[in-house]
Amino acid sequence: MKLNHPNIANVLDFHANATWQKSDGSSTLVACIILELVENGELFDYVATAGVGGPLPESIVRFYFR
């Protein structure tokens, strides 16, 4: 949260003990990270199309995780 760089999405908020309501009515504790909006596309779109044949290669996952 202390890092501020133009090429990194900033963390706006973090909740370590949020409650997620499941569709079956039960709930579970989860951690939530709220990031700023990043324009010009979504990483999900890339991952959804690049990983069609299976999981992404570790080298690509490491690149985006950093």
N, CA, C and O atoms as a GROMACS GRO file, in nm:
protein
  264
    1MET      N    1   0.082  -0.119   0.000
    1MET     CA    2   0.000   0.000   0.000
    1MET      C    3   0.086   0.126   0.000
    1MET      O    4   0.039   0.234  -0.036
    2LYS      N    5   0.212   0.112   0.040
    2LYS     CA    6   0.300   0.228   0.045
    2LYS      C    7   0.368   0.255  -0.089
    2LYS      O    8   0.424   0.363  -0.109
    3LEU      N    9   0.363   0.159  -0.180
    3LEU     CA   10   0.427   0.173  -0.310
    3LEU      C   11   0.343   0.260  -0.402
    3LEU      O   12   0.222   0.240  -0.413
    4ASN      N   13   0.406   0.356  -0.468
    4ASN     CA   14   0.335   0.443  -0.561
    4ASN      C   15   0.418   0.455  -0.688
    4ASN      O   16   0.521   0.523  -0.690
    5HIS      N   17   0.374   0.388  -0.794
    5HIS     CA   18   0.446   0.387  -0.920
    5HIS      C   19   0.346   0.392  -1.034
    5HIS      O   20   0.241   0.328  -1.025
    6PRO      N   21   0.373   0.468  -1.142
    6PRO     CA   22   0.275   0.483  -1.250
    6PRO      C   23   0.246   0.353  -1.325
    6PRO      O   24   0.142   0.344  -1.391
    7ASN      N   25   0.332   0.253  -1.319
    7ASN     CA   26   0.311   0.128  -1.391
    7ASN      C   27   0.256   0.016  -1.304
    7ASN      O   28   0.250  -0.100  -1.346
    8ILE      N   29   0.215   0.049  -1.182
    8ILE     CA   30   0.162  -0.051  -1.089
    8ILE      C   31   0.026  -0.003  -1.039
    8ILE      O   32   0.011   0.111  -0.996
    9ALA      N   33  -0.074  -0.092  -1.046
    9ALA     CA   34  -0.206  -0.058  -0.992
    9ALA      C   35  -0.195  -0.043  -0.842
    9ALA      O   36  -0.144  -0.132  -0.773
   10ASN      N   37  -0.243   0.068  -0.790
   10ASN     CA   38  -0.234   0.095  -0.647
   10ASN      C   39  -0.342   0.019  -0.570
   10ASN      O   40  -0.454   0.003  -0.618
   11VAL      N   41  -0.306  -0.026  -0.450
   11VAL     CA   42  -0.401  -0.090  -0.360
   11VAL      C   43  -0.475   0.022  -0.289
   11VAL      O   44  -0.414   0.105  -0.221
   12LEU      N   45  -0.608   0.025  -0.304
   12LEU     CA   46  -0.688   0.129  -0.239
   12LEU      C   47  -0.732   0.089  -0.100
   12LEU      O   48  -0.742   0.172  -0.010
   13ASP      N   49  -0.759  -0.040  -0.082
   13ASP     CA   50  -0.805  -0.088   0.048
   13ASP      C   51  -0.780  -0.237   0.059
   13ASP      O   52  -0.766  -0.306  -0.042
   14PHE      N   53  -0.774  -0.288   0.180
   14PHE     CA   54  -0.751  -0.430   0.204
   14PHE      C   55  -0.836  -0.472   0.324
   14PHE      O   56  -0.833  -0.407   0.428
   15HIS      N   57  -0.910  -0.580   0.309
   15HIS     CA   58  -0.992  -0.634   0.418
   15HIS      C   59  -0.950  -0.779   0.439
   15HIS      O   60  -0.973  -0.864   0.353
   16ALA      N   61  -0.889  -0.807   0.553
   16ALA     CA   62  -0.838  -0.942   0.580
   16ALA      C   63  -0.948  -1.039   0.621
   16ALA      O   64  -0.935  -1.159   0.598
   17ASN      N   65  -1.055  -0.991   0.681
   17ASN     CA   66  -1.160  -1.080   0.732
   17ASN      C   67  -1.297  -1.040   0.679
   17ASN      O   68  -1.389  -1.016   0.757
   18ALA      N   69  -1.311  -1.033   0.549
   18ALA     CA   70  -1.441  -1.004   0.488
   18ALA      C   71  -1.522  -1.133   0.483
   18ALA      O   72  -1.466  -1.242   0.485
   19THR      N   73  -1.654  -1.121   0.476
   19THR     CA   74  -1.741  -1.238   0.467
   19THR      C   75  -1.800  -1.247   0.328
   19THR      O   76  -1.852  -1.149   0.275
   20TRP      N   77  -1.791  -1.365   0.268
   20TRP     CA   78  -1.845  -1.390   0.134
   20TRP      C   79  -1.967  -1.479   0.148
   20TRP      O   80  -1.959  -1.588   0.205
   21GLN      N   81  -2.080  -1.432   0.096
   21GLN     CA   82  -2.204  -1.510   0.100
   21GLN      C   83  -2.210  -1.600  -0.022
   21GLN      O   84  -2.214  -1.551  -0.135
   22LYS      N   85  -2.212  -1.731  -0.002
   22LYS     CA   86  -2.217  -1.827  -0.112
   22LYS      C   87  -2.360  -1.843  -0.162
   22LYS      O   88  -2.455  -1.806  -0.092
   23SER      N   89  -2.375  -1.898  -0.281
   23SER     CA   90  -2.508  -1.915  -0.341
   23SER      C   91  -2.594  -2.015  -0.264
   23SER      O   92  -2.717  -2.011  -0.274
   24ASP      N   93  -2.532  -2.105  -0.187
   24ASP     CA   94  -2.610  -2.202  -0.109
   24ASP      C   95  -2.654  -2.146   0.027
   24ASP      O   96  -2.716  -2.217   0.106
   25GLY      N   97  -2.623  -2.018   0.053
   25GLY     CA   98  -2.665  -1.954   0.177
   25GLY      C   99  -2.560  -1.954   0.286
   25GLY      O  100  -2.571  -1.879   0.383
   26SER      N  101  -2.457  -2.036   0.272
   26SER     CA  102  -2.349  -2.038   0.372
   26SER      C  103  -2.253  -1.922   0.345
   26SER      O  104  -2.257  -1.861   0.238
   27SER      N  105  -2.168  -1.895   0.441
   27SER     CA  106  -2.071  -1.787   0.423
   27SER      C  107  -1.933  -1.836   0.464
   27SER      O  108  -1.919  -1.934   0.537
   28THR      N  109  -1.832  -1.766   0.415
   28THR     CA  110  -1.694  -1.800   0.447
   28THR      C  111  -1.611  -1.673   0.458
   28THR      O  112  -1.644  -1.572   0.396
   29LEU      N  113  -1.504  -1.680   0.536
   29LEU     CA  114  -1.415  -1.564   0.549
   29LEU      C  115  -1.320  -1.559   0.429
   29LEU      O  116  -1.266  -1.662   0.388
   30VAL      N  117  -1.300  -1.441   0.375
   30VAL     CA  118  -1.210  -1.421   0.263
   30VAL      C  119  -1.129  -1.295   0.286
   30VAL      O  120  -1.163  -1.213   0.371
   31ALA      N  121  -1.020  -1.280   0.212
   31ALA     CA  122  -0.943  -1.157   0.210
   31ALA      C  123  -0.974  -1.085   0.080
   31ALA      O  124  -0.978  -1.148  -0.026
   32CYS      N  125  -0.996  -0.955   0.085
   32CYS     CA  126  -1.029  -0.877  -0.034
   32CYS      C  127  -0.925  -0.767  -0.052
   32CYS      O  128  -0.890  -0.697   0.043
   33ILE      N  129  -0.877  -0.753  -0.174
   33ILE     CA  130  -0.786  -0.645  -0.210
   33ILE      C  131  -0.858  -0.558  -0.312
   33ILE      O  132  -0.898  -0.607  -0.417
   34ILE      N  133  -0.874  -0.430  -0.282
   34ILE     CA  134  -0.941  -0.337  -0.372
   34ILE      C  135  -0.833  -0.255  -0.443
   34ILE      O  136  -0.758  -0.181  -0.380
   35LEU      N  137  -0.827  -0.271  -0.578
   35LEU     CA  138  -0.727  -0.203  -0.659
   35LEU      C  139  -0.790  -0.087  -0.734
   35LEU      O  140  -0.912  -0.085  -0.756
   36GLU      N  141  -0.708   0.008  -0.775
   36GLU     CA  142  -0.758   0.119  -0.856
   36GLU      C  143  -0.794   0.068  -0.995
   36GLU      O  144  -0.747  -0.037  -1.038
   37LEU      N  145  -0.878   0.143  -1.066
   37LEU     CA  146  -0.918   0.108  -1.201
   37LEU      C  147  -0.801   0.130  -1.295
   37LEU      O  148  -0.738   0.237  -1.293
   38VAL      N  149  -0.771   0.030  -1.377
   38VAL     CA  150  -0.665   0.041  -1.476
   38VAL      C  151  -0.732   0.042  -1.613
   38VAL      O  152  -0.802  -0.053  -1.648
   39GLU      N  153  -0.711   0.146  -1.689
   39GLU     CA  154  -0.777   0.161  -1.818
   39GLU      C  155  -0.702   0.087  -1.929
   39GLU      O  156  -0.593   0.035  -1.906
   40ASN      N  157  -0.760   0.084  -2.048
   40ASN     CA  158  -0.702   0.023  -2.169
   40ASN      C  159  -0.702  -0.129  -2.165
   40ASN      O  160  -0.603  -0.191  -2.203
   41GLY      N  161  -0.809  -0.188  -2.119
   41GLY     CA  162  -0.819  -0.333  -2.122
   41GLY      C  163  -0.804  -0.395  -1.985
   41GLY      O  164  -0.770  -0.329  -1.888
   42GLU      N  165  -0.831  -0.524  -1.981
   42GLU     CA  166  -0.823  -0.598  -1.856
   42GLU      C  167  -0.726  -0.714  -1.869
   42GLU      O  168  -0.718  -0.777  -1.975
   43LEU      N  169  -0.655  -0.742  -1.764
   43LEU     CA  170  -0.566  -0.857  -1.761
   43LEU      C  171  -0.648  -0.986  -1.776
   43LEU      O  172  -0.600  -1.082  -1.836
   44PHE      N  173  -0.771  -0.987  -1.722
   44PHE     CA  174  -0.855  -1.106  -1.733
   44PHE      C  175  -0.878  -1.144  -1.879
   44PHE      O  176  -0.876  -1.262  -1.913
   45ASP      N  177  -0.901  -1.045  -1.967
   45ASP     CA  178  -0.924  -1.074  -2.109
   45ASP      C  179  -0.805  -1.148  -2.169
   45ASP      O  180  -0.822  -1.242  -2.246
   46TYR      N  181  -0.685  -1.104  -2.134
   46TYR     CA  182  -0.564  -1.170  -2.185
   46TYR      C  183  -0.553  -1.312  -2.130
   46TYR      O  184  -0.528  -1.406  -2.206
   47VAL      N  185  -0.572  -1.328  -1.999
   47VAL     CA  186  -0.558  -1.459  -1.936
   47VAL      C  187  -0.664  -1.556  -1.990
   47VAL      O  188  -0.635  -1.673  -2.013
   48ALA      N  189  -0.786  -1.506  -2.011
   48ALA     CA  190  -0.894  -1.593  -2.059
   48ALA      C  191  -0.866  -1.645  -2.199
   48ALA      O  192  -0.899  -1.759  -2.230
   49THR      N  193  -0.805  -1.563  -2.285
   49THR     CA  194  -0.778  -1.608  -2.422
   49THR      C  195  -0.644  -1.678  -2.434
   49THR      O  196  -0.631  -1.771  -2.513
   50ALA      N  197  -0.544  -1.636  -2.359
   50ALA     CA  198  -0.411  -1.697  -2.369
   50ALA      C  199  -0.407  -1.834  -2.304
   50ALA      O  200  -0.328  -1.920  -2.344
   51GLY      N  201  -0.490  -1.857  -2.204
   51GLY     CA  202  -0.488  -1.983  -2.132
   51GLY      C  203  -0.593  -2.082  -2.179
   51GLY      O  204  -0.628  -2.173  -2.104
   52VAL      N  205  -0.644  -2.067  -2.302
   52VAL     CA  206  -0.750  -2.155  -2.352
   52VAL      C  207  -0.705  -2.300  -2.358
   52VAL      O  208  -0.784  -2.389  -2.328
   53GLY      N  209  -0.582  -2.324  -2.395
   53GLY     CA  210  -0.533  -2.462  -2.407
   53GLY      C  211  -0.485  -2.521  -2.277
   53GLY      O  212  -0.431  -2.631  -2.275
   54GLY      N  213  -0.504  -2.451  -2.167
   54GLY     CA  214  -0.458  -2.498  -2.037
   54GLY      C  215  -0.401  -2.382  -1.958
   54GLY      O  216  -0.423  -2.266  -1.995
   55PRO      N  217  -0.331  -2.409  -1.852
   55PRO     CA  218  -0.276  -2.301  -1.770
   55PRO      C  219  -0.168  -2.223  -1.844
   55PRO      O  220  -0.103  -2.274  -1.935
   56LEU      N  221  -0.151  -2.098  -1.804
   56LEU     CA  222  -0.045  -2.015  -1.863
   56LEU      C  223   0.091  -2.067  -1.818
   56LEU      O  224   0.104  -2.122  -1.709
   57PRO      N  225   0.193  -2.049  -1.902
   57PRO     CA  226   0.329  -2.088  -1.860
   57PRO      C  227   0.373  -2.007  -1.737
   57PRO      O  228   0.334  -1.892  -1.720
   58GLU      N  229   0.453  -2.070  -1.653
   58GLU     CA  230   0.497  -2.005  -1.530
   58GLU      C  231   0.568  -1.873  -1.557
   58GLU      O  232   0.552  -1.779  -1.479
   59SER      N  233   0.644  -1.862  -1.665
   59SER     CA  234   0.717  -1.738  -1.695
   59SER      C  235   0.620  -1.622  -1.718
   59SER      O  236   0.649  -1.509  -1.676
   60ILE      N  237   0.507  -1.647  -1.783
   60ILE     CA  238   0.408  -1.541  -1.807
   60ILE      C  239   0.337  -1.505  -1.677
   60ILE      O  240   0.312  -1.388  -1.650
   61VAL      N  241   0.303  -1.606  -1.598
   61VAL     CA  242   0.237  -1.580  -1.470
   61VAL      C  243   0.327  -1.496  -1.380
   61VAL      O  244   0.280  -1.402  -1.316
   62ARG      N  245   0.454  -1.530  -1.374
   62ARG     CA  246   0.548  -1.452  -1.291
   62ARG      C  247   0.559  -1.308  -1.339
   62ARG      O  248   0.567  -1.217  -1.257
   63PHE      N  249   0.559  -1.287  -1.470
   63PHE     CA  250   0.568  -1.153  -1.526
   63PHE      C  251   0.451  -1.066  -1.479
   63PHE      O  252   0.471  -0.953  -1.434
   64TYR      N  253   0.330  -1.117  -1.490
   64TYR     CA  254   0.214  -1.040  -1.451
   64TYR      C  255   0.195  -1.030  -1.300
   64TYR      O  256   0.141  -0.931  -1.251
   65PHE      N  257   0.240  -1.130  -1.226
   65PHE     CA  258   0.229  -1.124  -1.081
   65PHE      C  259   0.318  -1.015  -1.023
   65PHE      O  260   0.282  -0.950  -0.925
   66ARG      N  261   0.434  -0.996  -1.085
   66ARG     CA  262   0.525  -0.892  -1.037
   66ARG      C  263   0.461  -0.758  -1.056
   66ARG      O  264   0.520  -0.655  -1.022
   0.00000   0.00000   0.00000
